[in-house]
């Protein structure tokens, strides 16, 4: 492509400050910005990034369709909510207008196993209009490609086990609420944990209804199976609250989480496959105390056993850099709602983004 890649930013919160700057630094152009928050609507994106005015003001989501029809964007970055059903409107809008889209919505990383009907709906429309939609972020490498690369150097695999922790304070209120942060243990049991105290048949019915609440590892395990060519025989999920011995203030929630209340949750997803390989993955998302820090550790068991640990990853920045480095891959991919497992390996973009667009 002999011009700059044109990007629309949908959602201008904590993550967008990085993605918008990274787009500009990679030689892209931000041609539009959209939000629902009255506090940012009308602001110039330069003010949000932390610099001078750039001549692009944030508009209300209700006015987005008219804007998207007028400008000539190549892709839309959607950084708002964590569940697919919560971003149905912008996803369907992009699919309707034939606009490529990439989202940090964690469920969208592999939503075929948690909300297949909505995924299929978006997929079919995107194929009709010729655009590509995908979910990506930190998990694309650190729960995905990094693990499958280790598998590629392994002769025999019996089990893949992973654990990753992150501070819900870094991602905004939607993610914090999804993790049950601030709830009493009774409320956590009634609103979060109860979802998984059901039979496989009951869970499948909820999945088909589009109301299932997957942990991030639910979708990650699906992605890993897709990438490795494994056939899922069964998959279960258990969520338990995390707590702190002392009161801890959450800036994102705007409240003090009392000692003994839920600061977040640990979710463990176990997948059994027809090939005999078990995947057991855990994600721990909580309001951090002063002693907590991000950690990502995975072990591939077999011949040989291999463990890889990433201590103190800059999860937010890595998420946003992944989104931006993925932009040419999404534009170049076949139409549909595709997991990145089917788009190809993620590589560092040394040159400007447009130089990688076919």
LOVORO-281013 format. One record per residue (C-alpha): x, y, z. Coordinates in Angstrom, 2 decimals, padded with zeros to 5 digits. Example, Ala and Ser with C-alpha at 12.3 -4.5 7.8 and 13.67 -1.06 7.14 Angstrom:
2
       xx       yy       zz
   012.30  -004.50   007.80
   013.67  -001.06   007.14
This chain:
358
       xx       yy       zz
   000.00   000.00   000.00
   001.50   003.33  -001.06
  -000.31   005.44   001.56
  -000.74   005.42   005.31
  -003.02   002.81   006.88
  -006.15   004.63   008.04
  -007.45   003.61   011.47
  -010.62   004.34   013.42
  -010.39   004.00   017.20
  -013.58   002.81   018.92
  -013.21   003.19   022.66
  -010.80   005.84   023.92
  -010.08   004.66   027.46
  -006.92   003.41   029.17
  -005.80   001.06   026.39
  -006.48   003.49   023.56
  -003.88   005.92   024.86
  -001.29   003.35   023.85
  -002.84   001.95   020.69
  -003.44   005.36   019.15
   000.11   006.46   019.88
   001.50   003.16   018.59
  -000.50   003.50   015.35
   000.97   006.95   014.77
   004.49   005.79   015.61
   004.14   002.91   013.13
   003.28   005.35   010.36
  -000.49   004.90   010.49
  -003.14   007.61   010.46
  -006.06   007.89   012.88
  -009.01   009.19   010.90
  -011.77   008.79   013.48
  -012.47   008.13   017.15
  -015.67   006.89   018.80
  -016.87   006.53   022.40
  -020.00   006.55   024.55
  -018.51   008.44   027.50
  -019.75   012.05   027.61
  -016.52   013.04   029.36
  -014.43   012.31   026.24
  -016.89   012.99   023.40
  -015.75   016.16   021.65
  -012.16   015.87   022.84
  -009.30   015.83   020.37
  -007.46   012.49   020.37
  -004.20   014.34   020.90
  -005.44   015.42   024.31
  -006.30   011.81   025.16
  -002.89   010.55   024.05
  -001.21   013.31   026.00
   000.08   015.64   023.29
  -001.02   018.43   021.01
  -004.23   018.48   019.00
  -004.31   016.13   016.00
  -007.49   017.38   014.39
  -009.60   014.30   015.16
  -012.36   014.65   017.73
  -014.13   011.81   019.53
  -017.73   011.37   018.39
  -020.67   009.57   020.01
  -021.25   005.92   019.06
  -024.77   006.80   017.93
  -023.25   008.96   015.18
  -020.61   006.40   014.19
  -022.38   004.87   011.19
  -022.61   008.17   009.33
  -018.95   008.93   009.98
  -017.78   005.46   008.95
  -019.69   005.76   005.68
  -017.99   009.07   004.89
  -014.33   008.36   005.70
  -012.12   005.79   003.99
  -010.77   003.74   006.90
  -008.83   000.50   006.47
  -009.52  -000.93   009.91
  -011.29  -000.22   013.18
  -009.73  -000.93   016.58
  -012.44  -001.81   019.14
  -011.30  -001.47   022.75
  -014.29  -001.43   025.05
  -015.80  -004.51   026.73
  -014.70  -008.06   027.54
  -017.72  -010.08   026.39
  -018.76  -010.60   022.77
  -022.41  -009.76   023.41
  -021.35  -006.37   024.81
  -019.61  -005.38   021.57
  -022.21  -006.83   019.21
  -023.27  -003.37   018.02
  -019.82  -002.17   016.85
  -018.90  -005.61   015.46
  -022.09  -005.84   013.43
  -021.69  -002.24   012.29
  -018.19  -002.96   010.98
  -019.38  -006.19   009.35
  -022.36  -004.41   007.79
  -020.16  -001.67   006.30
  -017.37  -004.06   005.24
  -014.81  -002.54   007.62
  -011.95  -004.69   008.92
  -011.87  -004.75   012.73
  -009.60  -005.94   015.51
  -010.72  -005.97   019.12
  -009.19  -006.45   022.56
  -012.46  -008.09   023.69
  -011.03  -011.14   025.41
  -013.87  -013.45   024.44
  -013.38  -012.56   020.77
  -009.97  -014.27   020.89
  -011.85  -017.52   020.27
  -015.57  -016.93   020.73
  -016.57  -019.96   018.67
  -016.51  -022.02   021.89
  -018.40  -019.60   024.14
  -020.88  -017.68   021.95
  -021.01  -019.58   018.64
  -024.30  -018.16   017.40
  -023.26  -014.51   017.63
  -019.82  -015.40   016.26
  -021.46  -017.09   013.27
  -023.75  -014.09   012.76
  -020.79  -011.71   012.59
  -018.78  -014.18   010.50
  -021.47  -014.62   007.85
  -022.05  -010.89   007.46
  -018.31  -010.16   007.29
  -017.92  -012.75   004.54
  -020.76  -011.14   002.60
  -019.22  -007.67   002.78
  -015.60  -008.85   002.37
  -014.04  -007.73   005.66
  -012.04  -009.48   008.36
  -012.81  -009.31   012.08
  -010.64  -010.80   014.82
  -009.80  -010.64   018.52
  -006.22  -010.23   019.73
  -004.09  -008.79   022.50
  -001.71  -010.05   025.16
  -003.00  -013.62   024.86
  -002.13  -013.74   021.14
   001.53  -014.28   022.07
   001.76  -015.03   025.77
  -001.09  -017.54   025.99
  -001.03  -018.57   022.35
   001.80  -018.33   019.85
   004.52  -018.62   022.49
   003.01  -021.87   023.74
   002.45  -023.43   020.32
   006.03  -022.54   019.39
   007.28  -024.50   022.40
   005.04  -027.37   021.32
   006.72  -027.24   017.93
   010.01  -028.25   019.56
   008.48  -031.11   021.55
   008.44  -034.75   020.43
   005.48  -035.91   022.57
   002.95  -033.88   024.59
   000.78  -035.18   027.43
  -000.26  -031.93   029.07
  -000.06  -028.17   028.67
  -000.40  -026.19   031.89
  -000.40  -022.42   032.18
  -001.00  -019.63   034.66
  -001.14  -015.89   034.14
  -001.90  -013.02   036.51
  -002.79  -009.40   035.80
  -003.98  -006.30   037.61
  -007.62  -005.50   036.83
  -006.84  -001.86   037.66
  -005.00  -001.55   034.35
  -007.93  -002.38   032.08
  -010.96  -000.40   033.18
  -014.21  -001.01   035.02
  -015.74  -003.54   032.59
  -012.93  -006.02   033.18
  -012.88  -005.39   036.94
  -016.61  -006.08   037.17
  -016.28  -009.22   035.05
  -013.80  -010.55   037.62
  -016.12  -009.92   040.57
  -013.80  -007.34   042.11
  -015.46  -005.60   045.04
  -018.12  -008.24   045.64
  -018.60  -009.94   048.97
  -017.87  -013.66   048.92
  -021.60  -014.35   049.00
  -022.20  -012.03   046.06
  -019.28  -013.62   044.20
  -020.81  -017.06   044.73
  -024.21  -015.89   043.50
  -023.07  -013.77   040.57
  -019.84  -015.34   039.31
  -019.03  -018.82   040.64
  -022.56  -020.17   040.27
  -022.26  -019.96   036.48
  -019.96  -022.99   036.44
  -021.68  -025.18   039.01
  -023.73  -026.86   036.32
  -023.67  -029.98   034.16
  -022.04  -030.07   030.72
  -025.50  -030.20   029.15
  -026.66  -027.13   031.08
  -023.49  -025.26   030.18
  -023.95  -026.04   026.49
  -027.49  -024.69   026.58
  -026.23  -021.45   028.13
  -023.47  -021.23   025.51
  -026.00  -021.66   022.72
  -028.13  -018.91   024.28
  -025.22  -016.46   024.19
  -025.35  -015.86   027.94
  -022.31  -017.86   029.06
  -019.63  -016.00   031.04
  -016.33  -017.52   029.96
  -013.08  -016.79   031.73
  -010.33  -015.66   029.40
  -008.73  -019.09   029.50
  -011.93  -020.70   028.19
  -011.33  -018.96   024.89
  -007.56  -019.41   025.09
  -007.89  -023.18   025.38
  -010.14  -023.15   022.33
  -007.55  -021.11   020.42
  -004.75  -023.50   021.42
  -006.75  -026.52   020.28
  -007.50  -024.80   016.96
  -003.85  -023.90   016.39
  -002.54  -027.33   017.41
  -005.18  -029.28   015.51
  -006.64  -030.86   018.66
  -010.24  -032.05   018.98
  -012.00  -031.00   022.18
  -013.66  -033.87   024.05
  -014.68  -031.92   027.15
  -014.01  -028.56   028.77
  -014.78  -027.39   032.31
  -014.29  -024.15   034.21
  -013.99  -023.37   037.91
  -013.85  -019.84   039.33
  -012.83  -018.93   042.87
  -012.50  -015.48   044.45
  -009.18  -013.93   045.38
  -009.01  -011.95   048.63
  -006.66  -009.68   050.54
  -005.92  -009.65   054.28
  -006.23  -005.87   054.42
  -008.57  -003.29   052.90
  -007.40  -002.29   049.45
  -008.52   000.68   047.38
  -009.53   000.19   043.75
  -009.13   003.34   041.69
  -010.99   001.73   038.79
  -014.02   000.80   040.90
  -013.76   003.93   043.02
  -014.27   001.92   046.21
  -012.28   000.30   048.98
  -012.47  -003.48   048.77
  -012.83  -004.69   052.34
  -010.47  -007.30   053.75
  -011.87  -010.73   052.95
  -014.06  -009.53   050.06
  -013.29  -010.49   046.47
  -010.43  -008.55   044.92
  -010.97  -010.51   041.71
  -010.88  -014.15   040.74
  -008.88  -017.17   039.69
  -010.39  -019.19   036.85
  -009.11  -022.64   035.95
  -010.15  -024.19   032.64
  -009.42  -027.85   031.89
  -009.73  -029.19   028.36
  -009.54  -032.89   027.49
  -008.88  -033.77   023.85
  -009.40  -036.85   021.71
  -005.68  -036.85   021.03
  -004.96  -037.45   024.73
  -003.47  -034.03   025.43
  -004.88  -032.13   028.43
  -004.76  -028.34   028.59
  -005.12  -026.80   032.05
  -004.89  -023.03   032.19
  -005.45  -020.51   034.96
  -005.91  -016.77   034.83
  -005.76  -014.65   037.97
  -007.20  -011.18   037.62
  -007.46  -009.04   040.72
  -006.88  -005.66   042.32
  -003.19  -005.83   043.15
  -001.68  -005.18   046.55
   001.73  -003.53   046.73
   003.36  -006.98   046.71
   001.63  -008.34   043.59
   002.95  -008.27   040.03
   002.10  -009.74   036.63
   003.44  -013.20   035.90
   002.99  -015.63   033.03
   004.18  -019.24   033.28
   003.50  -022.22   031.03
   004.77  -025.80   031.03
   004.55  -028.27   028.18
   004.80  -031.79   029.62
   006.01  -034.68   027.49
   009.31  -035.43   025.83
   010.91  -033.24   026.99
   009.20  -031.08   029.67
   009.66  -027.37   029.03
   008.72  -024.43   031.24
   008.78  -020.80   030.24
   008.25  -017.92   032.69
   007.70  -014.27   031.85
   008.06  -012.26   035.05
   006.58  -008.78   035.34
   005.40  -008.42   031.72
   004.11  -004.98   030.77
   000.74  -006.51   029.97
  -001.04  -003.32   028.86
   001.71  -002.19   026.52
   002.19  -005.71   025.15
  -001.55  -005.94   024.48
  -001.61  -002.67   022.57
   001.56  -003.36   020.59
   000.10  -006.72   019.58
  -003.05  -005.03   018.29
  -001.07  -002.57   016.19
   001.40  -005.14   014.82
  -001.60  -007.31   013.85
  -003.21  -004.58   011.70
  -001.62  -005.56   008.35
  -002.31  -009.25   009.05
  -006.01  -008.52   009.52
  -006.25  -006.36   006.40
  -004.51  -009.08   004.37
  -006.56  -011.99   005.75
  -009.54  -013.69   004.09
  -013.01  -012.36   005.02
  -014.87  -013.55   008.10
  -014.67  -013.57   011.89
  -011.33  -015.35   012.22
  -009.25  -016.30   015.25
  -005.65  -015.18   014.92
  -004.76  -018.89   014.97
  -005.96  -018.86   011.35
  -004.37  -015.56   010.34
  -000.73  -016.55   010.79
   002.22  -015.86   013.05
   002.51  -012.42   014.60
   005.76  -010.66   013.78
   007.32  -007.33   014.69
   006.64  -004.69   012.07
   010.00  -003.07   011.42
   008.72  -000.71   008.74
   005.56   001.38   008.54
   002.29  -000.55   008.61
   001.31   000.20   005.02
   004.45  -001.53   003.72
   003.04  -004.87   004.94
  -000.38  -004.47   003.31
  -000.71  -006.40   000.06
